[in-house]
Amino acid sequence: MSDPILEPSTAEPEAPTAQPPEPPPSYVKLAMRNMVRKGGKSLTHFALTVTGLLGLLVGLAYLTR
C-alpha cells in the first residue's frame, strides 16, 4: 500500500512568467480604443459638441457686449 503523500506529483510545475501581470487598462486607454472602434459616430459627436460650445460662447459674447 503506497502513501499518496509520498508519491511524486504528476502535475507539471508552473513555469515562471517572464512578465508580471498587466494592470487593468486605464479609463483613457479604454475610451481611446472605443473611439477608434466607433470612428464615424465619435467624430460626429465631437463635431456637434464643438459646434454647440462655439455657438454658446458666441451667443454669450453677443448678449453680454
mmCIF file of the N, C-alpha and C atoms, coordinates in Angstrom:
data_MODEL
# 
_entry.id   MODEL 
# 
loop_
_atom_site.group_PDB 
_atom_site.id 
_atom_site.type_symbol 
_atom_site.label_atom_id 
_atom_site.label_alt_id 
_atom_site.label_comp_id 
_atom_site.label_asym_id 
_atom_site.label_entity_id 
_atom_site.label_seq_id 
_atom_site.pdbx_PDB_ins_code 
_atom_site.Cartn_x 
_atom_site.Cartn_y 
_atom_site.Cartn_z 
_atom_site.occupancy 
_atom_site.B_iso_or_equiv 
_atom_site.pdbx_formal_charge 
_atom_site.auth_seq_id 
_atom_site.auth_comp_id 
_atom_site.auth_asym_id 
_atom_site.auth_atom_id 
_atom_site.pdbx_PDB_model_num 
ATOM 1   N N  . MET A 1 1  ? 0.848   -1.170 0.000   1.00 0.00 ? 1  MET A N  1 
ATOM 2   C CA . MET A 1 1  ? 0.000   0.000  0.000   1.00 0.00 ? 1  MET A CA 1 
ATOM 3   C C  . MET A 1 1  ? 0.892   1.231  0.000   1.00 0.00 ? 1  MET A C  1 
ATOM 4   N N  . SER A 1 2  ? 0.662   2.115  -0.968  1.00 0.00 ? 2  SER A N  1 
ATOM 5   C CA . SER A 1 2  ? 1.509   3.303  -1.069  1.00 0.00 ? 2  SER A CA 1 
ATOM 6   C C  . SER A 1 2  ? 0.807   4.503  -0.443  1.00 0.00 ? 2  SER A C  1 
ATOM 7   N N  . ASP A 1 3  ? 1.593   5.335  0.141   1.00 0.00 ? 3  ASP A N  1 
ATOM 8   C CA . ASP A 1 3  ? 1.075   6.531  0.790   1.00 0.00 ? 3  ASP A CA 1 
ATOM 9   C C  . ASP A 1 3  ? 0.980   7.647  -0.261  1.00 0.00 ? 3  ASP A C  1 
ATOM 10  N N  . PRO A 1 4  ? -0.206  8.271  -0.501  1.00 0.00 ? 4  PRO A N  1 
ATOM 11  C CA . PRO A 1 4  ? -0.335  9.296  -1.551  1.00 0.00 ? 4  PRO A CA 1 
ATOM 12  C C  . PRO A 1 4  ? 0.474   10.559 -1.246  1.00 0.00 ? 4  PRO A C  1 
ATOM 13  N N  . ILE A 1 5  ? 0.823   10.770 -0.006  1.00 0.00 ? 5  ILE A N  1 
ATOM 14  C CA . ILE A 1 5  ? 1.581   11.967 0.335   1.00 0.00 ? 5  ILE A CA 1 
ATOM 15  C C  . ILE A 1 5  ? 3.021   11.841 -0.162  1.00 0.00 ? 5  ILE A C  1 
ATOM 16  N N  . LEU A 1 6  ? 3.556   10.622 -0.166  1.00 0.00 ? 6  LEU A N  1 
ATOM 17  C CA . LEU A 1 6  ? 4.947   10.429 -0.532  1.00 0.00 ? 6  LEU A CA 1 
ATOM 18  C C  . LEU A 1 6  ? 5.162   10.203 -2.026  1.00 0.00 ? 6  LEU A C  1 
ATOM 19  N N  . GLU A 1 7  ? 4.086   9.978  -2.795  1.00 0.00 ? 7  GLU A N  1 
ATOM 20  C CA . GLU A 1 7  ? 4.236   9.755  -4.227  1.00 0.00 ? 7  GLU A CA 1 
ATOM 21  C C  . GLU A 1 7  ? 4.587   11.061 -4.926  1.00 0.00 ? 7  GLU A C  1 
ATOM 22  N N  . PRO A 1 8  ? 5.406   10.973 -5.971  1.00 0.00 ? 8  PRO A N  1 
ATOM 23  C CA . PRO A 1 8  ? 5.732   12.210 -6.704  1.00 0.00 ? 8  PRO A CA 1 
ATOM 24  C C  . PRO A 1 8  ? 4.492   12.751 -7.419  1.00 0.00 ? 8  PRO A C  1 
ATOM 25  N N  . SER A 1 9  ? 4.435   14.033 -7.521  1.00 0.00 ? 9  SER A N  1 
ATOM 26  C CA . SER A 1 9  ? 3.294   14.686 -8.155  1.00 0.00 ? 9  SER A CA 1 
ATOM 27  C C  . SER A 1 9  ? 3.355   14.479 -9.658  1.00 0.00 ? 9  SER A C  1 
ATOM 28  N N  . THR A 1 10 ? 2.211   14.221 -10.273 1.00 0.00 ? 10 THR A N  1 
ATOM 29  C CA . THR A 1 10 ? 2.166   14.052 -11.721 1.00 0.00 ? 10 THR A CA 1 
ATOM 30  C C  . THR A 1 10 ? 1.903   15.379 -12.422 1.00 0.00 ? 10 THR A C  1 
ATOM 31  N N  . ALA A 1 11 ? 1.472   16.390 -11.689 1.00 0.00 ? 11 ALA A N  1 
ATOM 32  C CA . ALA A 1 11 ? 1.228   17.697 -12.296 1.00 0.00 ? 11 ALA A CA 1 
ATOM 33  C C  . ALA A 1 11 ? 2.553   18.394 -12.551 1.00 0.00 ? 11 ALA A C  1 
ATOM 34  N N  . GLU A 1 12 ? 2.620   19.079 -13.688 1.00 0.00 ? 12 GLU A N  1 
ATOM 35  C CA . GLU A 1 12 ? 3.840   19.803 -14.025 1.00 0.00 ? 12 GLU A CA 1 
ATOM 36  C C  . GLU A 1 12 ? 3.918   21.081 -13.197 1.00 0.00 ? 12 GLU A C  1 
ATOM 37  N N  . PRO A 1 13 ? 5.099   21.447 -12.763 1.00 0.00 ? 13 PRO A N  1 
ATOM 38  C CA . PRO A 1 13 ? 5.211   22.709 -12.020 1.00 0.00 ? 13 PRO A CA 1 
ATOM 39  C C  . PRO A 1 13 ? 4.937   23.888 -12.951 1.00 0.00 ? 13 PRO A C  1 
ATOM 40  N N  . GLU A 1 14 ? 4.396   24.957 -12.378 1.00 0.00 ? 14 GLU A N  1 
ATOM 41  C CA . GLU A 1 14 ? 4.074   26.126 -13.188 1.00 0.00 ? 14 GLU A CA 1 
ATOM 42  C C  . GLU A 1 14 ? 5.357   26.814 -13.619 1.00 0.00 ? 14 GLU A C  1 
ATOM 43  N N  . ALA A 1 15 ? 5.399   27.171 -14.903 1.00 0.00 ? 15 ALA A N  1 
ATOM 44  C CA . ALA A 1 15 ? 6.572   27.875 -15.424 1.00 0.00 ? 15 ALA A CA 1 
ATOM 45  C C  . ALA A 1 15 ? 6.503   29.327 -14.973 1.00 0.00 ? 15 ALA A C  1 
ATOM 46  N N  . PRO A 1 16 ? 7.599   29.880 -14.525 1.00 0.00 ? 16 PRO A N  1 
ATOM 47  C CA . PRO A 1 16 ? 7.570   31.286 -14.121 1.00 0.00 ? 16 PRO A CA 1 
ATOM 48  C C  . PRO A 1 16 ? 7.332   32.173 -15.334 1.00 0.00 ? 16 PRO A C  1 
ATOM 49  N N  . THR A 1 17 ? 6.473   33.153 -15.177 1.00 0.00 ? 17 THR A N  1 
ATOM 50  C CA . THR A 1 17 ? 6.176   34.045 -16.292 1.00 0.00 ? 17 THR A CA 1 
ATOM 51  C C  . THR A 1 17 ? 7.261   35.109 -16.390 1.00 0.00 ? 17 THR A C  1 
ATOM 52  N N  . ALA A 1 18 ? 7.580   35.490 -17.609 1.00 0.00 ? 18 ALA A N  1 
ATOM 53  C CA . ALA A 1 18 ? 8.636   36.471 -17.838 1.00 0.00 ? 18 ALA A CA 1 
ATOM 54  C C  . ALA A 1 18 ? 8.168   37.870 -17.466 1.00 0.00 ? 18 ALA A C  1 
ATOM 55  N N  . GLN A 1 19 ? 6.866   38.149 -17.640 1.00 0.00 ? 19 GLN A N  1 
ATOM 56  C CA . GLN A 1 19 ? 6.345   39.483 -17.371 1.00 0.00 ? 19 GLN A CA 1 
ATOM 57  C C  . GLN A 1 19 ? 5.361   39.417 -16.217 1.00 0.00 ? 19 GLN A C  1 
ATOM 58  N N  . PRO A 1 20 ? 5.354   40.424 -15.363 1.00 0.00 ? 20 PRO A N  1 
ATOM 59  C CA . PRO A 1 20 ? 4.340   40.450 -14.304 1.00 0.00 ? 20 PRO A CA 1 
ATOM 60  C C  . PRO A 1 20 ? 2.966   40.691 -14.928 1.00 0.00 ? 20 PRO A C  1 
ATOM 61  N N  . PRO A 1 21 ? 1.912   40.313 -14.258 1.00 0.00 ? 21 PRO A N  1 
ATOM 62  C CA . PRO A 1 21 ? 0.580   40.517 -14.836 1.00 0.00 ? 21 PRO A CA 1 
ATOM 63  C C  . PRO A 1 21 ? 0.325   42.006 -15.076 1.00 0.00 ? 21 PRO A C  1 
ATOM 64  N N  . GLU A 1 22 ? -0.313  42.286 -16.213 1.00 0.00 ? 22 GLU A N  1 
ATOM 65  C CA . GLU A 1 22 ? -0.573  43.678 -16.576 1.00 0.00 ? 22 GLU A CA 1 
ATOM 66  C C  . GLU A 1 22 ? -1.682  44.257 -15.712 1.00 0.00 ? 22 GLU A C  1 
ATOM 67  N N  . PRO A 1 23 ? -1.553  45.524 -15.320 1.00 0.00 ? 23 PRO A N  1 
ATOM 68  C CA . PRO A 1 23 ? -2.648  46.155 -14.594 1.00 0.00 ? 23 PRO A CA 1 
ATOM 69  C C  . PRO A 1 23 ? -3.821  46.383 -15.549 1.00 0.00 ? 23 PRO A C  1 
ATOM 70  N N  . PRO A 1 24 ? -5.015  46.538 -15.047 1.00 0.00 ? 24 PRO A N  1 
ATOM 71  C CA . PRO A 1 24 ? -6.142  46.778 -15.947 1.00 0.00 ? 24 PRO A CA 1 
ATOM 72  C C  . PRO A 1 24 ? -5.932  48.080 -16.710 1.00 0.00 ? 24 PRO A C  1 
ATOM 73  N N  . PRO A 1 25 ? -6.386  48.150 -17.968 1.00 0.00 ? 25 PRO A N  1 
ATOM 74  C CA . PRO A 1 25 ? -6.155  49.359 -18.754 1.00 0.00 ? 25 PRO A CA 1 
ATOM 75  C C  . PRO A 1 25 ? -6.858  50.569 -18.133 1.00 0.00 ? 25 PRO A C  1 
ATOM 76  N N  . SER A 1 26 ? -6.252  51.728 -18.317 1.00 0.00 ? 26 SER A N  1 
ATOM 77  C CA . SER A 1 26 ? -6.809  52.941 -17.732 1.00 0.00 ? 26 SER A CA 1 
ATOM 78  C C  . SER A 1 26 ? -8.078  53.363 -18.469 1.00 0.00 ? 26 SER A C  1 
ATOM 79  N N  . TYR A 1 27 ? -8.833  54.258 -17.847 1.00 0.00 ? 27 TYR A N  1 
ATOM 80  C CA . TYR A 1 27 ? -10.072 54.748 -18.451 1.00 0.00 ? 27 TYR A CA 1 
ATOM 81  C C  . TYR A 1 27 ? -9.779  55.444 -19.773 1.00 0.00 ? 27 TYR A C  1 
ATOM 82  N N  . VAL A 1 28 ? -8.701  56.220 -19.829 1.00 0.00 ? 28 VAL A N  1 
ATOM 83  C CA . VAL A 1 28 ? -8.354  56.954 -21.049 1.00 0.00 ? 28 VAL A CA 1 
ATOM 84  C C  . VAL A 1 28 ? -8.037  55.976 -22.175 1.00 0.00 ? 28 VAL A C  1 
ATOM 85  N N  . LYS A 1 29 ? -7.289  54.923 -21.850 1.00 0.00 ? 29 LYS A N  1 
ATOM 86  C CA . LYS A 1 29 ? -6.930  53.934 -22.864 1.00 0.00 ? 29 LYS A CA 1 
ATOM 87  C C  . LYS A 1 29 ? -8.182  53.236 -23.404 1.00 0.00 ? 29 LYS A C  1 
ATOM 88  N N  . LEU A 1 30 ? -9.104  52.880 -22.514 1.00 0.00 ? 30 LEU A N  1 
ATOM 89  C CA . LEU A 1 30 ? -10.344 52.240 -22.955 1.00 0.00 ? 30 LEU A CA 1 
ATOM 90  C C  . LEU A 1 30 ? -11.182 53.195 -23.802 1.00 0.00 ? 30 LEU A C  1 
ATOM 91  N N  . ALA A 1 31 ? -11.241 54.475 -23.411 1.00 0.00 ? 31 ALA A N  1 
ATOM 92  C CA . ALA A 1 31 ? -12.025 55.458 -24.163 1.00 0.00 ? 31 ALA A CA 1 
ATOM 93  C C  . ALA A 1 31 ? -11.437 55.660 -25.562 1.00 0.00 ? 31 ALA A C  1 
ATOM 94  N N  . MET A 1 32 ? -10.117 55.734 -25.649 1.00 0.00 ? 32 MET A N  1 
ATOM 95  C CA . MET A 1 32 ? -9.486  55.913 -26.960 1.00 0.00 ? 32 MET A CA 1 
ATOM 96  C C  . MET A 1 32 ? -9.699  54.692 -27.844 1.00 0.00 ? 32 MET A C  1 
ATOM 97  N N  . ARG A 1 33 ? -9.601  53.503 -27.254 1.00 0.00 ? 33 ARG A N  1 
ATOM 98  C CA . ARG A 1 33 ? -9.833  52.281 -28.030 1.00 0.00 ? 33 ARG A CA 1 
ATOM 99  C C  . ARG A 1 33 ? -11.276 52.242 -28.543 1.00 0.00 ? 33 ARG A C  1 
ATOM 100 N N  . ASN A 1 34 ? -12.208 52.659 -27.703 1.00 0.00 ? 34 ASN A N  1 
ATOM 101 C CA . ASN A 1 34 ? -13.610 52.672 -28.092 1.00 0.00 ? 34 ASN A CA 1 
ATOM 102 C C  . ASN A 1 34 ? -13.847 53.707 -29.193 1.00 0.00 ? 34 ASN A C  1 
ATOM 103 N N  . MET A 1 35 ? -13.177 54.866 -29.099 1.00 0.00 ? 35 MET A N  1 
ATOM 104 C CA . MET A 1 35 ? -13.354 55.906 -30.099 1.00 0.00 ? 35 MET A CA 1 
ATOM 105 C C  . MET A 1 35 ? -12.812 55.452 -31.447 1.00 0.00 ? 35 MET A C  1 
ATOM 106 N N  . VAL A 1 36 ? -11.704 54.727 -31.456 1.00 0.00 ? 36 VAL A N  1 
ATOM 107 C CA . VAL A 1 36 ? -11.151 54.225 -32.711 1.00 0.00 ? 36 VAL A CA 1 
ATOM 108 C C  . VAL A 1 36 ? -12.097 53.197 -33.314 1.00 0.00 ? 36 VAL A C  1 
ATOM 109 N N  . ARG A 1 37 ? -12.680 52.370 -32.459 1.00 0.00 ? 37 ARG A N  1 
ATOM 110 C CA . ARG A 1 37 ? -13.574 51.318 -32.940 1.00 0.00 ? 37 ARG A CA 1 
ATOM 111 C C  . ARG A 1 37 ? -14.845 51.903 -33.563 1.00 0.00 ? 37 ARG A C  1 
ATOM 112 N N  . LYS A 1 38 ? -15.354 53.000 -32.998 1.00 0.00 ? 38 LYS A N  1 
ATOM 113 C CA . LYS A 1 38 ? -16.587 53.619 -33.485 1.00 0.00 ? 38 LYS A CA 1 
ATOM 114 C C  . LYS A 1 38 ? -16.269 54.981 -34.097 1.00 0.00 ? 38 LYS A C  1 
ATOM 115 N N  . GLY A 1 39 ? -15.329 55.008 -35.031 1.00 0.00 ? 39 GLY A N  1 
ATOM 116 C CA . GLY A 1 39 ? -14.778 56.245 -35.565 1.00 0.00 ? 39 GLY A CA 1 
ATOM 117 C C  . GLY A 1 39 ? -15.780 57.281 -36.020 1.00 0.00 ? 39 GLY A C  1 
ATOM 118 N N  . GLY A 1 40 ? -16.678 56.946 -36.932 1.00 0.00 ? 40 GLY A N  1 
ATOM 119 C CA . GLY A 1 40 ? -17.596 57.929 -37.505 1.00 0.00 ? 40 GLY A CA 1 
ATOM 120 C C  . GLY A 1 40 ? -18.533 58.543 -36.483 1.00 0.00 ? 40 GLY A C  1 
ATOM 121 N N  . LYS A 1 41 ? -19.070 57.719 -35.628 1.00 0.00 ? 41 LYS A N  1 
ATOM 122 C CA . LYS A 1 41 ? -20.015 58.203 -34.614 1.00 0.00 ? 41 LYS A CA 1 
ATOM 123 C C  . LYS A 1 41 ? -19.322 59.149 -33.638 1.00 0.00 ? 41 LYS A C  1 
ATOM 124 N N  . SER A 1 42 ? -18.121 58.800 -33.222 1.00 0.00 ? 42 SER A N  1 
ATOM 125 C CA . SER A 1 42 ? -17.387 59.638 -32.280 1.00 0.00 ? 42 SER A CA 1 
ATOM 126 C C  . SER A 1 42 ? -17.039 60.983 -32.902 1.00 0.00 ? 42 SER A C  1 
ATOM 127 N N  . LEU A 1 43 ? -16.612 60.973 -34.165 1.00 0.00 ? 43 LEU A N  1 
ATOM 128 C CA . LEU A 1 43 ? -16.271 62.229 -34.831 1.00 0.00 ? 43 LEU A CA 1 
ATOM 129 C C  . LEU A 1 43 ? -17.500 63.113 -35.008 1.00 0.00 ? 43 LEU A C  1 
ATOM 130 N N  . THR A 1 44 ? -18.639 62.513 -35.287 1.00 0.00 ? 44 THR A N  1 
ATOM 131 C CA . THR A 1 44 ? -19.878 63.284 -35.416 1.00 0.00 ? 44 THR A CA 1 
ATOM 132 C C  . THR A 1 44 ? -20.246 63.929 -34.086 1.00 0.00 ? 44 THR A C  1 
ATOM 133 N N  . HIS A 1 45 ? -20.169 63.167 -33.015 1.00 0.00 ? 45 HIS A N  1 
ATOM 134 C CA . HIS A 1 45 ? -20.486 63.716 -31.693 1.00 0.00 ? 45 HIS A CA 1 
ATOM 135 C C  . HIS A 1 45 ? -19.499 64.805 -31.288 1.00 0.00 ? 45 HIS A C  1 
ATOM 136 N N  . PHE A 1 46 ? -18.222 64.598 -31.615 1.00 0.00 ? 46 PHE A N  1 
ATOM 137 C CA . PHE A 1 46 ? -17.217 65.610 -31.308 1.00 0.00 ? 46 PHE A CA 1 
ATOM 138 C C  . PHE A 1 46 ? -17.508 66.899 -32.078 1.00 0.00 ? 46 PHE A C  1 
ATOM 139 N N  . ALA A 1 47 ? -17.838 66.791 -33.360 1.00 0.00 ? 47 ALA A N  1 
ATOM 140 C CA . ALA A 1 47 ? -18.141 67.976 -34.179 1.00 0.00 ? 47 ALA A CA 1 
ATOM 141 C C  . ALA A 1 47 ? -19.380 68.699 -33.640 1.00 0.00 ? 47 ALA A C  1 
ATOM 142 N N  . LEU A 1 48 ? -20.397 67.947 -33.254 1.00 0.00 ? 48 LEU A N  1 
ATOM 143 C CA . LEU A 1 48 ? -21.598 68.579 -32.691 1.00 0.00 ? 48 LEU A CA 1 
ATOM 144 C C  . LEU A 1 48 ? -21.285 69.279 -31.371 1.00 0.00 ? 48 LEU A C  1 
ATOM 145 N N  . THR A 1 49 ? -20.459 68.692 -30.557 1.00 0.00 ? 49 THR A N  1 
ATOM 146 C CA . THR A 1 49 ? -20.082 69.293 -29.276 1.00 0.00 ? 49 THR A CA 1 
ATOM 147 C C  . THR A 1 49 ? -19.304 70.584 -29.494 1.00 0.00 ? 49 THR A C  1 
ATOM 148 N N  . VAL A 1 50 ? -18.341 70.562 -30.405 1.00 0.00 ? 50 VAL A N  1 
ATOM 149 C CA . VAL A 1 50 ? -17.552 71.764 -30.688 1.00 0.00 ? 50 VAL A CA 1 
ATOM 150 C C  . VAL A 1 50 ? -18.447 72.859 -31.245 1.00 0.00 ? 50 VAL A C  1 
ATOM 151 N N  . THR A 1 51 ? -19.324 72.508 -32.170 1.00 0.00 ? 51 THR A N  1 
ATOM 152 C CA . THR A 1 51 ? -20.237 73.498 -32.751 1.00 0.00 ? 51 THR A CA 1 
ATOM 153 C C  . THR A 1 51 ? -21.143 74.085 -31.679 1.00 0.00 ? 51 THR A C  1 
ATOM 154 N N  . GLY A 1 52 ? -21.668 73.239 -30.815 1.00 0.00 ? 52 GLY A N  1 
ATOM 155 C CA . GLY A 1 52 ? -22.543 73.727 -29.747 1.00 0.00 ? 52 GLY A CA 1 
ATOM 156 C C  . GLY A 1 52 ? -21.815 74.640 -28.784 1.00 0.00 ? 52 GLY A C  1 
ATOM 157 N N  . LEU A 1 53 ? -20.605 74.279 -28.388 1.00 0.00 ? 53 LEU A N  1 
ATOM 158 C CA . LEU A 1 53 ? -19.838 75.134 -27.464 1.00 0.00 ? 53 LEU A CA 1 
ATOM 159 C C  . LEU A 1 53 ? -19.466 76.465 -28.103 1.00 0.00 ? 53 LEU A C  1 
ATOM 160 N N  . LEU A 1 54 ? -19.062 76.446 -29.363 1.00 0.00 ? 54 LEU A N  1 
ATOM 161 C CA . LEU A 1 54 ? -18.751 77.698 -30.054 1.00 0.00 ? 54 LEU A CA 1 
ATOM 162 C C  . LEU A 1 54 ? -19.995 78.575 -30.173 1.00 0.00 ? 54 LEU A C  1 
ATOM 163 N N  . GLY A 1 55 ? -21.115 77.961 -30.493 1.00 0.00 ? 55 GLY A N  1 
ATOM 164 C CA . GLY A 1 55 ? -22.374 78.718 -30.567 1.00 0.00 ? 55 GLY A CA 1 
ATOM 165 C C  . GLY A 1 55 ? -22.735 79.325 -29.229 1.00 0.00 ? 55 GLY A C  1 
ATOM 166 N N  . LEU A 1 56 ? -22.558 78.562 -28.156 1.00 0.00 ? 56 LEU A N  1 
ATOM 167 C CA . LEU A 1 56 ? -22.851 79.068 -26.816 1.00 0.00 ? 56 LEU A CA 1 
ATOM 168 C C  . LEU A 1 56 ? -21.953 80.252 -26.472 1.00 0.00 ? 56 LEU A C  1 
ATOM 169 N N  . LEU A 1 57 ? -20.653 80.111 -26.742 1.00 0.00 ? 57 LEU A N  1 
ATOM 170 C CA . LEU A 1 57 ? -19.721 81.188 -26.431 1.00 0.00 ? 57 LEU A CA 1 
ATOM 171 C C  . LEU A 1 57 ? -19.988 82.446 -27.251 1.00 0.00 ? 57 LEU A C  1 
ATOM 172 N N  . VAL A 1 58 ? -20.271 82.276 -28.540 1.00 0.00 ? 58 VAL A N  1 
ATOM 173 C CA . VAL A 1 58 ? -20.581 83.434 -29.391 1.00 0.00 ? 58 VAL A CA 1 
ATOM 174 C C  . VAL A 1 58 ? -21.892 84.075 -28.944 1.00 0.00 ? 58 VAL A C  1 
ATOM 175 N N  . GLY A 1 59 ? -22.862 83.256 -28.589 1.00 0.00 ? 59 GLY A N  1 
ATOM 176 C CA . GLY A 1 59 ? -24.139 83.791 -28.105 1.00 0.00 ? 59 GLY A CA 1 
ATOM 177 C C  . GLY A 1 59 ? -23.978 84.561 -26.802 1.00 0.00 ? 59 GLY A C  1 
ATOM 178 N N  . LEU A 1 60 ? -23.206 84.027 -25.877 1.00 0.00 ? 60 LEU A N  1 
ATOM 179 C CA . LEU A 1 60 ? -22.962 84.739 -24.607 1.00 0.00 ? 60 LEU A CA 1 
ATOM 180 C C  . LEU A 1 60 ? -22.176 86.028 -24.850 1.00 0.00 ? 60 LEU A C  1 
ATOM 181 N N  . ALA A 1 61 ? -21.220 85.986 -25.743 1.00 0.00 ? 61 ALA A N  1 
ATOM 182 C CA . ALA A 1 61 ? -20.441 87.195 -26.032 1.00 0.00 ? 61 ALA A CA 1 
ATOM 183 C C  . ALA A 1 61 ? -21.349 88.264 -26.656 1.00 0.00 ? 61 ALA A C  1 
ATOM 184 N N  . TYR A 1 62 ? -22.276 87.859 -27.500 1.00 0.00 ? 62 TYR A N  1 
ATOM 185 C CA . TYR A 1 62 ? -23.199 88.810 -28.134 1.00 0.00 ? 62 TYR A CA 1 
ATOM 186 C C  . TYR A 1 62 ? -24.145 89.412 -27.086 1.00 0.00 ? 62 TYR A C  1 
ATOM 187 N N  . LEU A 1 63 ? -24.643 88.560 -26.191 1.00 0.00 ? 63 LEU A N  1 
ATOM 188 C CA . LEU A 1 63 ? -25.606 89.055 -25.182 1.00 0.00 ? 63 LEU A CA 1 
ATOM 189 C C  . LEU A 1 63 ? -24.955 89.940 -24.114 1.00 0.00 ? 63 LEU A C  1 
ATOM 190 N N  . THR A 1 64 ? -23.700 89.731 -23.842 1.00 0.00 ? 64 THR A N  1 
ATOM 191 C CA . THR A 1 64 ? -23.041 90.478 -22.745 1.00 0.00 ? 64 THR A CA 1 
ATOM 192 C C  . THR A 1 64 ? -22.142 91.592 -23.254 1.00 0.00 ? 64 THR A C  1 
ATOM 193 N N  . ARG A 1 65 ? -22.279 91.996 -24.514 1.00 0.00 ? 65 ARG A N  1 
ATOM 194 C CA . ARG A 1 65 ? -21.390 93.054 -25.020 1.00 0.00 ? 65 ARG A CA 1 
ATOM 195 C C  . ARG A 1 65 ? -21.776 94.418 -24.516 1.00 0.00 ? 65 ARG A C  1 
# 
